[in-house]
Amino acid sequence: MFDNLKKLIDVKSIITLTLTAVFAVLSLKGVISPDQFLTIFTVIIGFYFGVQHEKKKGEANNDNQKL
């Protein structure tokens, strides 16, 4: 459990969660439209999970090369 918490405190995770909260508040206040929020949120989450996927893929390749 401590490892999962440590991973959550990663800088990319903090930025992703902060941006999501900020744009959600802006959308609820009517500063940006729900369509704009959806576009922004999709890009942020897509980038975050894309980076995580590439990171895990790179770690798997390194493990295979060590064998």
PEMOKA-V60217 format. One record per helix or strand of 3 or more residues. SS is the DSSP state (2 for helix, 1 for strand). FROM is the first residue (numbers start at 1). TO is the last residue. If there is no record, write none. Layout:
# PEMOKA-V60217
ss-><SS;SS>
from-><FROM;FROM>
to-><TO;TO>
This chain:
# PEMOKA-V60217
ss-><2;2;2>
from-><2;11;34>
to-><8;29;66>
